[in-house]
């Protein structure tokens, strides 16, 4: 006999899928396909978009925050980008509003499905709010595993997650991971590292400048541009001439 829980879960899943499809926009989907580099050989190869705006996706997710993990996993495994985005928003909301035991479960679930967090916006949306917040007061070894991963997205997760630490004036891991990733040749990693360094500079300019001086010969140009974006114009030009 099928349980009442299974029936209700199935109905909730059908409802969320129906709402997602109802809000789809073919013209916007075409733009997204191009913006997220989905052609053969590009970082988003094979990803499919339905054309929902971020506010619309958030509004849908908030209606279904009680969706079961089984159904959230279905969203994450979907070939449709928006399904995965909405599934991650649901996880973030649940993480924000649960206790430590609940956060343990969500973090473990996230790691088990990490291969589906496979676009820069999915990483930037979820990594700080789940990985960063979970590891804020615990061991951070997992970030160092990620930063040496063959997966582009796991490497980006490793550095973007540190923004949570940076905001609390804890720069140690962000600087270590950034130093490791300076050797990375993918521009999405170069940008992410520069972004985190810029955030450190907002908190302590001297620490950022020390890092730039120590790594002046190996810092990628893209990383440097992002890192010094908030510098006074004269200082910024000086760094770019080096």
ChimeraX attribute file (.defattr): number of C-alpha atoms within 10 A of each C-alpha:
attribute: neighborCount
match mode: 1-to-1
recipient: residues
	/A:1	3
	/A:2	6
	/A:3	8
	/A:4	9
	/A:5	10
	/A:6	11
	/A:7	11
	/A:8	13
	/A:9	18
	/A:10	15
	/A:11	11
	/A:12	18
	/A:13	20
	/A:14	12
	/A:15	13
	/A:16	19
	/A:17	13
	/A:18	11
	/A:19	13
	/A:20	19
	/A:21	15
	/A:22	11
	/A:23	15
	/A:24	17
	/A:25	14
	/A:26	13
	/A:27	10
	/A:28	14
	/A:29	17
	/A:30	14
	/A:31	12
	/A:32	20
	/A:33	20
	/A:34	11
	/A:35	10
	/A:36	18
	/A:37	16
	/A:38	17
	/A:39	13
	/A:40	9
	/A:41	9
	/A:42	10
	/A:43	18
	/A:44	18
	/A:45	13
	/A:46	15
	/A:47	19
	/A:48	18
	/A:49	22
	/A:50	22
	/A:51	21
	/A:52	21
	/A:53	15
	/A:54	12
	/A:55	9
	/A:56	13
	/A:57	19
	/A:58	17
	/A:59	12
	/A:60	19
	/A:61	23
	/A:62	14
	/A:63	12
	/A:64	18
	/A:65	17
	/A:66	15
	/A:67	21
	/A:68	17
	/A:69	16
	/A:70	11
	/A:71	16
	/A:72	22
	/A:73	19
	/A:74	14
	/A:75	23
	/A:76	24
	/A:77	17
	/A:78	15
	/A:79	14
	/A:80	15
	/A:81	24
	/A:82	25
	/A:83	23
	/A:84	23
	/A:85	24
	/A:86	27
	/A:87	25
	/A:88	26
	/A:89	23
	/A:90	23
	/A:91	25
	/A:92	20
	/A:93	16
	/A:94	19
	/A:95	21
	/A:96	14
	/A:97	10
	/A:98	12
	/A:99	10
	/A:100	10
	/A:101	8
	/A:102	13
	/A:103	20
	/A:104	14
	/A:105	12
	/A:106	21
	/A:107	18
	/A:108	12
	/A:109	15
	/A:110	21
	/A:111	14
	/A:112	11
	/A:113	13
	/A:114	16
	/A:115	14
	/A:116	21
	/A:117	25
	/A:118	19
	/A:119	21
	/A:120	19
	/A:121	12
	/A:122	20
	/A:123	24
	/A:124	17
	/A:125	17
	/A:126	21
	/A:127	28
	/A:128	23
	/A:129	20
	/A:130	24
	/A:131	24
	/A:132	22
	/A:133	20
	/A:134	21
	/A:135	19
	/A:136	17
	/A:137	9
	/A:138	8
	/A:139	9
	/A:140	16
	/A:141	10
	/A:142	12
	/A:143	25
	/A:144	16
	/A:145	12
	/A:146	19
	/A:147	23
	/A:148	16
	/A:149	14
	/A:150	9
	/A:151	13
	/A:152	19
	/A:153	24
	/A:154	22
	/A:155	24
	/A:156	26
	/A:157	27
	/A:158	30
	/A:159	30
	/A:160	28
	/A:161	26
	/A:162	28
	/A:163	23
	/A:164	21
	/A:165	20
	/A:166	21
	/A:167	13
	/A:168	10
	/A:169	12
	/A:170	16
	/A:171	22
	/A:172	12
	/A:173	18
	/A:174	23
	/A:175	21
	/A:176	12
	/A:177	21
	/A:178	27
	/A:179	17
	/A:180	14
	/A:181	23
	/A:182	18
	/A:183	13
	/A:184	19
	/A:185	10
	/A:186	13
	/A:187	13
	/A:188	18
	/A:189	26
	/A:190	24
	/A:191	20
	/A:192	25
	/A:193	32
	/A:194	26
	/A:195	22
	/A:196	24
	/A:197	28
	/A:198	23
	/A:199	20
	/A:200	25
	/A:201	20
	/A:202	15
	/A:203	16
	/A:204	13
	/A:205	16
	/A:206	12
	/A:207	14
	/A:208	21
	/A:209	17
	/A:210	11
	/A:211	16
	/A:212	18
	/A:213	11
	/A:214	12
	/A:215	13
	/A:216	14
	/A:217	9
	/A:218	11
	/A:219	22
	/A:220	21
	/A:221	14
	/A:222	16
	/A:223	23
	/A:224	22
	/A:225	19
	/A:226	19
	/A:227	25
	/A:228	24
	/A:229	14
	/A:230	14
	/A:231	15
	/A:232	9
	/A:233	10
	/A:234	8
	/A:235	11
	/A:236	16
	/A:237	13
	/A:238	9
	/A:239	15
	/A:240	11
	/A:241	6
	/A:242	7
